[in-house]
Amino acid sequence: MIRAGIIGITGYTGEELLKLLSKHDDVKVTRIYGRSSSEERDLKDIYPKFAGLNLKVEPLNIKQIPVNCDIIFLALPHAIAFEIVPHLIDLGVKVIDLSADFRLKSAEVYEKWYKVTHTAKDYIGKAVYGLSELNDKEIKNAFLVANPGCYPTSIILGCAPAIKNGFVDLKGIVIDSKSGISGAGRKSALEYFKNEHPNFRAYKIAGGHRHIPEIEQELVNLSGEKTIVSFTPHIMPVERGMLSTIYINLRQSVKTYTVIEKYREFYKGRKFVKVLNEDVMTGIKDVVNTNFCEISVKIDERAKRLVIVSVIDNLVKGASGQAVQNMNLMFGLPETAGLI
């Protein structure tokens, strides 16, 4: 039985993690920790629905974690994990970090985009980027997994087979992504539904979103070529779900059915990625509350572009579900354990 702990429970990802882990046959959630040395609280006072777990949110005591936990999930805001991760790794505890603190392989790039000094640079190289479908071998042997962002998950899974098969031009990639409001965090979501809902808007356009270097880093890893994307995120008036539409110019003439065959070959055996038939267009209702990514592809012959539509649940495959999938790999369990 895997003994799991969570640091940070009050956000959407912490709540979703607890829901998934508490139903996992091979996991026992043994500890939930707050971010500081504040007073102990009953979990049921935060989430009455979890009263049956009989857990408390305890003050963070890093030295006690190895006694109680085999793995720790960090569901914390950015720029906090690198204060905690070095201690946990040095104590022999496996860690899955759901923030961006160890996703980027360059501390300088991280500091440029997140506007903070990275204080755990020596541990960046120890982290494995936790996109399960692409890095499963590395994840199996990892002690520190950097769980991907939700937008990058939908985009990289959508692009990877086309890039690896070499029939697309990586210059001029345009990505148009829409997220449910939960992707902005609980505080922002409450403000949105109180003051702005219903609304549908773009934000942080023209290269302003922090996920851009993560997306470009992983596309470069796939292609070996310098890649610059034009990425526009949107907030849509639903609680959860994410849809990315990606436009990539073709290097050669290719038919839609050929692209579908290549995508299915690339994801053969990957339980959580579904590549749909040519006449089927995916949507967020098909994946909400699941760990699946569904992909539809179509060749725009007139414009000589590949159009990819990739959908996930931003809180599951885009965060907590993928974290559980990574944990399964780290402990030699089937990827689907606790998720299907």
C-alpha positions in Angstrom: 0.0 0.0 0.0 1.4 3.4 -1.0 1.3 6.0 1.7 0.5 9.3 0.2 0.5 12.8 1.5 -0.7 16.1 0.1 0.7 19.5 0.8 -1.9 22.1 -0.1 -5.5 21.1 -0.1 -7.6 24.2 -0.4 -7.3 24.7 -4.2 -9.0 22.8 -7.0 -6.0 20.5 -7.6 -5.6 19.5 -4.0 -9.3 18.7 -3.7 -9.3 16.7 -7.0 -6.2 14.8 -5.8 -7.8 13.8 -2.6 -10.9 12.6 -4.4 -8.8 10.4 -6.7 -6.4 9.1 -4.2 -9.1 8.3 -1.6 -10.7 5.9 -4.2 -7.4 4.3 -5.3 -7.2 0.7 -4.2 -3.4 0.8 -3.8 -3.1 4.1 -1.9 -3.8 5.3 1.6 -3.8 9.0 2.1 -1.9 9.2 5.4 -1.2 12.9 5.8 -2.5 16.3 4.6 -0.3 19.2 5.4 -0.8 22.9 5.3 1.8 25.3 3.9 3.0 26.6 7.2 3.1 25.9 10.9 -0.4 27.1 11.5 -2.8 25.3 13.8 -4.2 21.8 13.0 -7.7 21.7 11.3 -10.2 19.0 10.7 -10.4 18.2 7.0 -14.2 17.9 7.3 -14.3 21.6 8.3 -12.9 22.5 4.9 -14.6 19.7 2.8 -17.5 18.1 4.6 -17.7 15.5 1.8 -14.4 14.0 3.0 -15.6 13.6 6.6 -15.3 9.8 6.2 -11.6 9.9 5.7 -11.1 11.1 9.3 -8.1 13.2 8.3 -6.7 16.5 9.7 -4.8 19.2 7.9 -1.6 19.3 9.9 1.2 21.9 10.2 4.0 21.2 7.8 6.8 19.2 9.5 9.2 18.1 6.8 11.3 15.8 9.0 8.2 13.8 9.9 7.1 13.2 6.4 9.3 10.2 5.6 7.9 8.4 8.7 4.3 8.7 7.3 4.6 9.0 3.5 6.2 7.3 0.5 5.2 10.0 -1.8 4.1 13.7 -1.5 2.0 15.6 -3.9 2.6 19.4 -3.9 -0.6 21.3 -4.8 0.9 24.7 -4.1 1.2 28.0 -5.9 4.3 28.7 -8.0 7.6 29.7 -6.2 6.9 27.7 -3.0 7.9 24.1 -4.1 11.5 24.9 -4.4 11.6 25.7 -0.7 10.3 22.2 0.1 11.4 19.8 -2.6 15.2 19.7 -1.8 14.4 18.6 1.8 12.0 15.9 0.7 14.3 14.5 -2.0 17.2 14.4 0.4 15.1 12.5 2.9 14.2 9.9 0.2 10.6 10.9 -0.3 9.2 10.7 -3.9 7.6 14.0 -5.0 5.1 15.0 -7.6 5.0 18.8 -7.9 1.9 20.3 -9.6 3.4 23.8 -9.8 5.7 25.1 -12.5 8.8 25.3 -10.3 10.6 22.3 -11.9 9.1 22.1 -15.3 11.5 24.4 -17.1 15.0 23.1 -17.6 16.5 26.6 -17.5 16.4 28.5 -14.2 17.0 31.7 -16.2 13.9 31.1 -18.3 11.9 30.3 -15.2 13.0 33.5 -13.5 12.3 35.6 -16.6 8.7 34.3 -16.9 7.8 33.9 -13.2 9.6 37.0 -11.9 11.1 35.2 -8.9 14.6 33.8 -8.1 14.8 30.1 -8.3 16.4 28.9 -5.1 16.7 25.2 -5.9 18.6 25.2 -9.2 20.5 22.1 -8.3 17.3 20.1 -8.3 16.0 21.2 -11.8 18.1 18.5 -13.4 16.7 15.8 -11.1 13.2 16.5 -12.2 11.4 14.5 -15.0 8.7 16.3 -17.0 5.6 14.3 -16.1 3.8 13.9 -19.4 3.1 10.2 -19.0 2.5 9.3 -22.6 5.9 10.7 -23.7 8.2 10.2 -20.7 7.0 7.0 -19.1 10.4 5.3 -18.9 12.0 8.3 -17.2 9.0 8.7 -14.8 9.2 5.1 -13.7 12.7 5.8 -12.2 12.1 9.3 -11.0 12.1 10.7 -7.5 10.9 14.1 -8.6 8.2 14.6 -11.2 7.2 18.0 -12.5 3.6 17.6 -13.4 2.8 19.5 -16.7 0.5 22.5 -16.9 -3.0 22.0 -18.3 -2.6 24.0 -21.5 0.8 22.3 -22.3 -0.7 18.9 -21.8 -3.5 19.4 -24.3 -1.2 21.1 -26.8 1.9 18.7 -26.6 -0.3 15.6 -26.8 -2.0 17.1 -29.8 1.2 18.0 -31.6 3.6 15.2 -30.7 2.6 12.6 -33.4 2.7 15.2 -36.2 6.1 16.5 -35.1 7.7 13.1 -34.7 6.4 12.0 -38.1 8.0 15.1 -39.8 5.1 16.2 -42.0 4.6 19.6 -40.4 6.5 22.9 -40.5 7.3 24.2 -37.0 7.4 27.8 -38.2 4.2 29.7 -37.5 2.4 27.3 -35.1 -0.8 29.0 -34.0 -2.6 27.7 -30.8 -6.0 28.8 -29.7 -6.9 27.3 -26.3 -10.0 27.6 -24.1 -10.2 26.7 -20.5 -13.0 26.3 -18.0 -12.7 28.9 -15.2 -11.4 26.4 -12.7 -8.1 26.7 -14.6 -7.7 30.2 -13.1 -7.8 28.9 -9.5 -10.5 28.9 -6.9 -10.3 32.5 -5.9 -10.5 33.8 -9.5 -13.3 31.3 -10.3 -15.4 32.6 -7.4 -14.8 36.2 -8.6 -15.7 35.2 -12.2 -19.0 33.5 -11.3 -19.9 36.3 -8.9 -19.1 39.4 -11.1 -18.5 38.3 -14.7 -20.3 35.1 -15.6 -21.4 34.5 -18.3 -18.5 35.8 -20.4 -16.0 34.4 -22.9 -12.7 36.3 -23.3 -9.1 36.0 -24.3 -6.4 36.9 -21.9 -2.6 37.3 -21.8 -2.4 37.5 -25.6 0.6 38.2 -27.8 3.1 36.0 -25.9 2.1 36.9 -22.3 1.2 33.5 -20.8 3.6 31.7 -18.6 3.0 28.3 -20.2 4.6 29.4 -23.5 8.2 28.5 -22.5 7.0 25.1 -21.3 5.1 24.4 -24.5 8.1 25.5 -26.6 10.6 23.6 -24.5 8.7 20.3 -25.0 8.1 20.9 -28.7 11.8 21.5 -29.2 12.5 18.2 -27.3 10.2 16.4 -29.8 11.6 18.1 -33.0 15.1 19.2 -32.2 14.3 22.5 -33.9 13.9 25.9 -32.5 10.1 26.5 -32.2 8.2 29.7 -31.4 4.4 29.4 -31.0 1.7 32.0 -31.1 -0.5 31.0 -28.1 -3.8 32.7 -27.1 -5.6 31.3 -24.1 -9.3 32.0 -23.4 -11.6 31.6 -20.4 -15.0 30.1 -21.3 -18.1 30.1 -19.1 -17.9 26.6 -17.8 -16.4 25.2 -14.6 -14.0 22.7 -16.1 -12.7 21.4 -19.4 -10.1 22.5 -21.9 -10.1 22.6 -25.7 -7.0 23.5 -27.8 -7.2 24.1 -31.6 -3.8 24.0 -33.1 -2.9 25.1 -36.7 0.4 23.8 -38.2 1.6 24.3 -41.8 2.3 21.2 -43.7 5.7 20.3 -45.2 4.2 17.9 -47.6 0.9 16.9 -49.0 -0.9 14.3 -46.8 -4.4 13.1 -46.3 -6.4 13.2 -43.1 -6.8 9.4 -42.9 -3.0 9.1 -43.2 -2.5 11.5 -40.3 -5.1 9.6 -38.2 -3.2 6.4 -38.8 0.1 8.0 -37.7 -1.5 9.4 -34.6 -3.1 6.0 -33.6 0.2 4.3 -34.2 2.0 6.9 -32.1 -0.4 6.4 -29.2 -0.9 2.7 -29.5 -1.3 1.1 -26.1 -1.7 4.5 -24.4 -5.0 4.1 -22.5 -5.7 7.7 -21.9 -5.3 9.2 -25.5 -8.1 8.6 -28.0 -7.7 9.6 -31.7 -11.1 9.9 -33.2 -12.3 9.1 -36.7 -12.2 11.7 -39.4 -15.9 12.5 -39.3 -16.0 12.8 -35.4 -15.2 16.1 -33.7 -14.4 15.9 -30.0 -15.7 18.3 -27.3 -15.1 18.9 -23.7 -18.2 17.1 -22.6 -16.6 13.9 -23.8 -13.7 14.1 -21.3 -14.9 16.1 -18.3 -14.3 14.2 -15.0 -12.0 11.7 -16.8 -8.2 11.4 -17.4 -8.7 11.1 -21.1 -7.3 13.3 -23.9 -9.4 13.1 -27.1 -7.9 14.3 -30.4 -9.5 15.1 -33.7 -7.4 16.0 -36.7 -8.2 17.4 -40.1 -6.2 18.5 -43.1 -7.2 21.9 -44.5 -6.2 21.2 -48.1 -6.9 24.7 -49.3 -4.7 26.4 -46.7 -2.2 23.5 -46.6 -2.5 23.2 -42.8 -3.0 20.5 -40.3 -5.8 21.4 -37.8 -5.7 19.6 -34.5 -8.4 19.7 -31.8 -7.3 18.3 -28.4 -9.6 18.2 -25.3 -8.9 17.3 -21.7 -10.4 18.0 -18.3 -8.0 20.7 -17.0 -8.3 19.4 -13.4 -7.8 15.7 -14.2 -5.6 15.0 -17.2 -4.4 18.6 -16.9 -3.4 18.3 -13.3 -4.5 15.8 -10.6 -5.4 12.8 -12.7 -2.1 13.1 -14.6 -0.3 13.3 -11.2 -2.0 10.0 -10.1 -1.0 8.5 -13.5 2.6 9.5 -12.8 2.5 8.0 -9.3 1.2 4.8 -10.8 4.3 4.7 -13.1 6.7 5.6 -10.2 5.4 2.6 -8.1 5.1 0.0 -10.9 1.3 0.0 -11.0 -0.8 0.0 -14.2 -1.2 3.5 -15.5 -5.0 3.3 -15.2 -5.1 2.3 -11.5 -7.5 4.5 -9.7 -8.4 6.4 -12.8 -10.7 4.1 -14.7 
